[in-house]
Amino acid sequence: MEKIKMTTPLVEMDGDEMTRILWEEIKKELLEPYIDLKTEYYDLGLPEREKTRDQVTVDSAEATKKYGVAVKCATITPNAQRVEEYKLSQMWKSPNGTIRAILDGTVFRAPIMVKGISPVVKNWKRPITIARHAYGDVYKNTEFQPKGPGKAELVFTDDQGRETRQTVFTFQGPGVLQGQYNTDASITSFAHSCFQYAIDTRQDLWFATKDTISKQYDHRFKDIFQEVFDARYREQFDKLGIEYFYTLIDDAVARVIRSEGGFIWACKNYDGDVMSDMVSTAFGSLAMMTSVLVSPEGNCEYEAAHGTVTRHYYKYLKGEETSTNPMATIFAWTGALRKRGELDGICELGAFAAKLEAACVATIEGGTMTKDLAGLWEGKTPARAVNSLEFLKAVRTELDRRL
């Protein structure tokens, strides 16, 4: 078949370790034979971030604002061990955090469901989408470790020089202190993204914080969501027969466990981080999770929700065979290609993305899968656990059949 032509590039953000290896194999096996792939490439691998003093991460985010669609490989967020291992000049911040701060978006994550792998929560019949605010809170915090007695204060100085002070705590000895923030503008963008996504996908939207304890910080989120809903979206929700409601985060957890799924659960930044891992694991695997960052302007960055699979990478470097699940990374590419095709009016890109996703699911449902899924398999056909490259080749065979 003739390769599908692209008119506008995707922003391609390469990554680290085992996912970087899979990234190249996915392009070679499943994309480049069928698409005249056009990308603006940024290497977000840790060595390049060190070399550019992390400017490459900023540049990739700005390119996403320019071109509208990006696809990102998993990257390392360095800790003290990584600083030593990679001989870093400093402990660079999370690339995801940097990109999210620049785009000021919302991360939507949903499980990839296949027949033969049942959720741990047996009454879950449909995917649960986590909508995670991607700005501020603990990810943009300021921390301090007092070494002895003293008074910690919150001090706000307005643009007229007037100060407002509040005592946080009077320490009697050593401890730890943290300050975090958010903005009305970012929370409002978060609310709009969630309501628009609910309308686009025809799903109910739940929003949860802990406003009974955080009577100003969390309550501000609650108030803004309600104001935005009442002003812009209530009528559209009513017409579609979908619902928005607010509840406490602990009540939301209980409701989620008892539900059948099929809704969007909006969470603040940290809550969304934790709950998306819980939901993905309960559905089967973090490698079976789609993830897209949507900015208020409609720019989209697709990625895998998991890390760089370090343990498999060390085995790979020793020449050992690995069975790393590439599903989330493949679906990052298909999501980006579908969006690029939608924006550019190239329906062939969207059709190809749908067929590739169907081929991936059919390969697993036919009994061929990576080892992480083989242990969860409940299908009638015996599971055949294969290595990563064998899985990609099996998907290509199924894709060729569908094309």
C-alpha positions in Angstrom: 0.0 0.0 0.0 1.1 3.6 -0.6 2.3 5.3 2.5 -0.1 7.8 4.2 1.2 11.4 3.7 1.3 13.9 6.6 1.2 17.6 6.1 2.0 18.9 9.6 4.6 17.3 11.8 4.0 15.7 15.2 6.2 16.9 18.0 8.2 13.7 18.9 9.7 13.6 22.4 12.1 10.7 22.8 12.8 9.3 26.3 14.9 6.9 28.4 15.9 3.3 29.0 13.7 0.4 28.0 10.9 2.6 26.7 13.4 4.4 24.4 14.3 1.0 22.9 10.7 0.2 22.3 10.0 3.6 20.9 12.4 3.0 18.0 11.1 -0.6 17.4 7.5 0.6 17.3 8.3 3.2 14.7 10.3 0.7 12.6 7.7 -2.1 12.8 4.3 -0.4 13.1 4.5 3.1 11.8 7.2 3.8 9.2 6.2 1.0 6.8 2.7 2.6 6.5 3.1 6.3 7.1 5.4 8.9 5.7 6.1 9.9 9.2 6.7 13.6 9.7 7.9 14.7 13.2 9.8 17.5 14.8 12.2 15.5 17.1 13.3 16.4 20.6 15.5 14.1 22.6 14.3 14.2 26.2 16.7 11.4 27.3 18.5 12.3 30.5 21.9 12.8 28.9 20.5 15.4 26.4 18.6 17.2 29.2 21.9 17.5 31.1 23.7 18.7 28.0 21.1 21.4 27.3 20.5 22.2 31.0 16.9 21.0 30.4 16.2 23.6 27.7 15.3 20.8 25.4 12.3 20.0 27.6 11.1 23.6 27.4 11.6 23.7 23.7 9.6 20.6 23.2 6.7 22.1 25.1 6.8 25.3 23.1 6.9 23.2 19.9 3.7 21.5 21.1 2.0 24.9 21.4 3.2 25.6 17.8 2.1 22.4 16.1 -0.8 21.4 18.4 0.0 17.6 18.8 2.9 15.8 20.5 3.8 12.2 21.4 6.1 11.5 24.3 8.2 8.6 25.4 8.6 7.8 29.1 11.4 9.8 30.8 13.5 9.6 34.0 12.7 12.0 36.8 16.1 11.9 38.5 16.6 11.2 42.2 19.9 11.2 44.2 20.8 7.8 42.7 20.2 9.0 39.2 22.3 12.1 39.7 25.3 9.9 40.6 24.5 7.3 37.9 24.3 9.8 35.1 26.8 12.3 36.6 24.3 15.1 36.5 25.1 18.7 37.5 21.8 18.9 39.3 18.7 17.0 40.1 16.6 18.1 37.0 12.9 18.4 37.5 10.3 16.0 36.1 10.0 16.6 32.3 6.3 15.9 32.6 6.0 18.5 35.3 7.8 21.1 33.2 5.7 20.3 30.1 2.4 20.4 32.0 3.3 23.7 33.6 4.0 25.3 30.2 0.9 23.8 28.6 -1.3 24.2 31.7 -3.4 21.3 30.8 -5.4 18.4 32.2 -4.2 14.8 31.9 -6.9 12.3 30.9 -6.1 8.6 31.5 -8.2 5.6 30.8 -7.5 1.8 30.8 -7.2 -0.3 27.6 -9.6 -3.1 28.1 -9.3 -6.5 26.5 -11.4 -9.7 26.7 -9.7 -12.3 28.8 -8.2 -9.9 31.4 -10.8 -9.0 34.1 -10.5 -6.0 36.4 -9.6 -6.8 40.0 -12.9 -5.0 40.9 -15.3 -7.5 39.4 -18.2 -5.0 38.9 -16.1 -2.7 36.7 -17.5 -3.3 33.2 -16.5 0.0 31.5 -13.3 2.1 31.6 -12.9 4.7 34.3 -11.2 7.9 33.0 -9.1 9.9 35.5 -8.9 13.6 34.7 -5.8 14.9 36.5 -5.1 18.6 37.0 -1.6 19.1 35.7 -0.5 22.3 37.3 0.7 23.5 40.7 0.1 21.9 44.1 2.8 19.6 45.4 4.5 19.4 42.0 5.4 23.1 42.1 6.0 23.3 45.9 8.6 25.0 48.0 10.1 22.9 50.8 12.2 23.7 53.8 13.6 21.5 56.6 13.9 23.5 59.9 16.8 22.3 62.0 15.5 23.4 65.3 12.9 25.5 67.1 11.3 28.5 65.3 8.1 29.9 63.8 7.0 29.1 60.3 4.8 31.7 58.6 2.9 32.2 55.3 3.6 35.7 54.0 1.8 37.3 51.1 3.0 40.6 49.8 0.5 42.3 47.4 1.6 44.5 44.5 1.2 47.6 46.8 3.7 46.2 49.2 1.1 45.3 51.9 1.9 42.1 53.8 -0.5 39.4 55.2 1.0 36.9 57.6 -0.3 33.7 59.0 1.5 31.4 61.4 1.8 27.9 60.0 3.4 26.2 63.0 5.7 26.9 65.9 8.4 24.3 65.9 9.8 23.0 69.1 12.5 21.1 67.3 13.5 19.8 63.8 10.8 19.1 61.2 9.7 19.7 57.7 7.7 22.4 55.9 6.0 22.7 52.6 4.3 25.5 50.7 2.2 25.0 47.6 -0.1 27.1 45.4 -2.6 27.2 42.5 -4.3 29.9 40.5 -7.9 30.7 39.6 -6.9 30.8 36.0 -5.4 27.3 36.0 -8.3 25.8 38.0 -10.8 27.4 35.6 -8.9 25.9 32.6 -9.0 22.5 34.4 -12.7 22.8 34.9 -13.4 23.8 31.2 -11.2 20.9 30.0 -13.1 18.4 32.1 -16.5 19.6 31.1 -15.6 19.7 27.4 -14.1 16.2 27.6 -17.2 14.9 29.3 -19.4 16.4 26.5 -17.1 15.0 23.8 -17.1 11.5 25.2 -20.8 11.6 26.5 -19.7 10.5 30.0 -20.8 11.6 33.5 -18.2 13.8 35.3 -17.3 13.4 39.0 -15.1 15.9 40.8 -13.6 15.3 44.3 -11.4 17.1 46.7 -11.2 17.4 50.6 -12.9 20.8 51.1 -14.1 19.8 54.6 -10.4 19.9 55.7 -8.9 22.3 53.2 -11.6 25.0 53.6 -9.9 27.5 51.3 -7.5 25.7 49.0 -9.7 22.7 48.1 -12.9 24.7 48.5 -11.7 27.1 45.8 -11.5 24.2 43.3 -15.0 23.1 44.3 -16.4 26.7 43.9 -14.8 27.3 40.5 -16.0 24.0 39.1 -19.5 24.8 40.1 -19.4 28.4 38.8 -18.0 27.2 35.4 -20.6 24.4 35.2 -23.5 26.7 36.0 -22.4 29.4 33.6 -21.4 27.3 30.6 -22.2 23.6 30.7 -25.3 22.8 32.7 -27.7 23.1 29.7 -25.4 20.9 27.4 -25.1 18.2 30.1 -28.9 18.2 30.5 -29.4 17.8 26.7 -27.0 14.9 26.6 -28.4 13.2 29.7 -25.1 13.2 31.5 -24.4 14.4 35.0 -21.9 16.5 36.9 -21.6 16.2 40.7 -19.1 17.0 43.4 -18.2 14.8 46.3 -15.5 14.4 48.9 -12.5 12.4 47.8 -13.0 9.6 50.3 -16.7 9.3 49.3 -15.6 9.3 45.7 -13.3 6.3 46.3 -16.1 4.3 47.9 -18.4 5.2 44.9 -15.8 4.3 42.4 -15.2 0.8 43.9 -19.0 0.1 43.9 -19.6 1.5 40.3 -19.6 -0.3 36.9 -17.2 2.4 35.5 -17.9 4.4 32.4 -17.4 7.9 33.8 -14.7 10.6 34.2 -13.3 11.1 37.7 -11.6 14.6 38.0 -8.9 15.0 40.6 -6.4 17.5 41.8 -2.8 16.9 40.7 -1.6 14.6 43.4 -4.9 12.8 43.9 -5.0 12.2 40.1 -1.4 10.8 40.2 -2.2 8.2 42.8 -5.8 7.3 41.7 -4.8 6.8 38.0 -2.2 4.3 39.2 -4.8 2.6 41.4 -7.3 2.4 38.5 -4.8 1.2 35.9 -3.5 -1.5 38.2 -6.9 -2.7 39.1 -7.9 -2.9 35.5 -4.8 -5.0 34.8 -1.6 -3.1 34.2 -0.1 0.4 34.1 1.1 -0.6 30.6 -2.5 -0.8 29.6 -3.4 2.8 30.1 -3.9 5.7 27.7 -2.8 9.2 28.7 -3.3 12.5 27.0 -2.5 16.0 28.3 -5.1 18.5 26.9 -4.3 22.3 27.2 -7.0 25.0 27.4 -6.1 25.9 23.8 -6.7 22.4 22.6 -3.1 21.3 22.3 -2.6 17.6 23.0 0.4 15.6 24.2 0.0 11.8 24.2 2.2 9.6 26.3 2.4 6.3 28.2 1.3 6.6 31.8 4.2 4.4 33.1 7.9 4.8 33.7 11.0 3.8 31.8 11.0 0.2 32.9 14.5 0.4 34.4 14.7 -3.3 35.5 14.1 -4.5 32.0 16.6 -2.0 30.6 19.4 -3.3 32.8 18.6 -6.8 31.5 18.6 -5.6 27.9 22.1 -4.0 28.4 23.3 -7.5 29.5 21.9 -9.0 26.3 19.1 -10.8 28.1 15.6 -11.1 26.6 12.9 -8.8 27.9 9.1 -9.0 27.6 8.2 -5.3 28.1 4.6 -4.4 27.3 4.5 -1.7 24.6 0.7 -1.2 24.5 0.6 2.2 26.2 3.4 3.6 24.0 1.7 2.3 20.9 -1.6 3.9 22.0 0.3 7.2 22.6 1.3 7.1 18.9 -2.1 6.2 17.7 -3.7 8.9 19.8 -1.4 11.5 18.4 -1.8 10.3 14.8 -5.6 10.3 15.1 -5.5 13.9 16.5 -3.1 15.0 13.8 -5.4 13.5 11.1 -8.4 15.2 12.7 -6.8 18.6 12.8 -5.3 18.3 9.2 -8.4 16.7 7.6 -6.4 13.5 6.8 -9.0 10.8 7.6 -6.5 8.0 6.5 -4.4 8.8 9.6 -7.4 8.3 11.9 -8.4 5.1 10.2 -4.9 3.7 10.4 -4.7 4.5 14.1 -8.0 2.7 14.7 -6.9 -0.4 12.8 -3.5 -0.4 14.7 -5.3 -0.2 18.1 -7.7 -3.0 17.0 -4.8 -5.1 15.9 -3.1 -4.7 19.3 -6.2 -5.7 21.2 -6.9 -8.6 18.8 -3.4 -9.9 19.2 -3.8 -10.1 23.0 -7.3 -11.5 22.8 -5.9 -14.2 20.4 -3.6 -15.3 23.2 -0.3 -13.6 22.3 0.9 -11.2 24.9 3.8 -10.0 27.0 4.6 -11.7 30.4 2.9 -9.0 32.6 -0.4 -9.9 31.0 0.1 -13.7 30.8 -0.1 -13.9 34.6 -3.5 -12.2 34.4 -5.0 -14.1 31.5 -8.4 -15.7 31.9 -9.2 -16.4 28.3 -10.1 -19.7 26.8 -7.1 -19.7 24.4 -3.9 -20.5 26.4 -1.7 -17.5 26.8 1.5 -17.4 24.8 4.0 -15.1 26.5 6.5 -13.6 24.0 9.2 -11.0 24.2 8.7 -7.4 23.2 9.8 -7.6 19.6 7.8 -10.8 19.0 4.7 -9.1 20.2 5.3 -6.1 17.9 5.8 -8.5 15.0 2.5 -10.4 15.9 0.7 -7.0 15.9 2.1 -6.2 12.5 0.9 -9.5 11.1 -2.6 -8.7 12.4 -2.4 -5.1 11.2 -1.4 -6.3 7.7 -4.4 -8.6 7.7 -6.7 -5.7 8.6 -5.2 -3.3 6.0 
